Amino acid sequence: LTERVLLGLRPNSAWVARLRATLSGVPGTTLSARAAGVRTIDVTRHLMKVRCPILLRQGRRDLLIPRKATQKIAASCPTSRLEWLDAPHMLLSTHAAEAAALIEAFCQSLDRAAR
């Protein structure tokens, strides 16, 4: 179940093996605390104070973080830009090239704005 939530419904076997290896070294109490934090911590009131540009990325197939939560963060932070990828939660791993292209475009837009 964890693999599908993080890597998508048809995860690559190599990524599943990497995820299992990584999670095997993390205590269950840590994983439980992280999951509880995702559900209960709300720092959106602090986001209005952020002055630097922020790139938010979320996978359209993210089963862990609700879209509404990401949209709430984006709406709370006036300097944010929200981009969606056709990817699961771990989009930086599963869709590295697309994520890198988004990050590069974001950085280039900052460079152009600074000129």
C-alpha positions in Angstrom: 0.0 0.0 0.0 2.8 2.5 0.9 4.4 1.8 -2.4 1.3 2.6 -4.3 0.6 5.8 -2.3 4.1 7.1 -2.8 5.0 5.7 -6.3 1.7 5.4 -8.0 -0.6 2.5 -9.0 1.9 0.7 -11.3 5.3 1.5 -9.7 8.5 0.5 -11.4 10.1 -2.5 -9.6 13.4 -0.7 -9.2 11.8 2.2 -7.4 9.8 -0.2 -5.2 13.1 -1.9 -4.2 14.7 1.5 -3.4 11.7 2.6 -1.4 11.6 -0.6 0.6 15.4 -0.4 1.3 15.0 3.2 2.5 11.9 2.6 4.6 13.5 -0.4 6.3 15.9 1.9 8.0 13.2 4.3 9.4 11.6 3.4 12.7 7.9 2.9 12.6 7.3 5.6 15.2 9.0 8.1 12.9 6.8 7.1 9.9 3.7 7.3 12.1 4.7 10.8 13.4 5.3 12.0 9.9 1.9 10.7 8.8 0.2 12.4 11.7 2.0 15.6 11.0 0.8 15.7 7.4 -2.8 15.4 8.7 -2.6 17.9 11.6 0.0 20.6 11.1 -1.2 23.8 9.5 1.4 26.5 8.9 -0.5 28.5 6.2 -0.7 31.6 8.4 3.1 31.8 8.3 3.1 31.6 4.5 1.8 35.2 4.1 5.2 36.3 5.5 7.2 34.5 2.8 8.8 37.0 0.4 10.9 34.8 -1.8 9.4 33.0 -4.8 8.3 29.4 -4.2 7.7 26.7 -6.7 5.1 24.2 -5.5 4.9 20.9 -7.4 2.3 18.2 -7.0 1.5 15.1 -8.9 -2.0 14.8 -10.2 -1.9 11.1 -9.1 -0.7 12.0 -5.6 -2.6 9.8 -3.2 -1.0 11.2 0.0 -1.4 15.0 -0.1 -4.9 16.2 -1.1 -5.1 18.7 -3.9 -7.1 21.0 -1.7 -4.2 21.2 0.8 -1.7 22.1 -2.0 -4.1 24.7 -3.4 -4.6 26.2 0.1 -0.8 26.5 0.5 -0.6 28.2 -2.9 -3.4 30.6 -2.1 -1.8 31.4 1.3 1.6 32.3 -0.2 1.5 35.3 -2.6 4.9 34.5 -4.0 4.1 30.9 -4.9 3.7 29.2 -8.3 1.8 25.9 -8.4 2.7 23.4 -11.1 1.1 20.0 -11.7 2.7 16.9 -13.1 1.0 13.7 -14.3 2.8 11.8 -11.5 2.4 10.2 -8.0 3.6 11.7 -4.7 7.3 11.0 -5.2 7.4 12.9 -8.5 11.0 14.0 -8.1 12.0 10.4 -8.2 9.5 8.9 -10.6 9.4 11.9 -13.1 12.8 13.4 -12.6 13.2 14.9 -16.1 9.8 16.6 -16.0 10.3 17.9 -12.5 13.8 19.2 -13.4 12.3 21.0 -16.4 9.8 22.7 -14.2 12.5 23.7 -11.7 14.7 25.0 -14.5 11.9 27.0 -16.1 11.1 28.5 -12.6 14.7 29.5 -12.0 14.9 31.0 -15.5 11.8 33.1 -14.8 13.4 34.4 -11.7 16.5 35.3 -13.6 14.5 37.2 -16.2 12.6 39.0 -13.5 15.8 40.1 -11.8 17.1 41.8 -15.0 
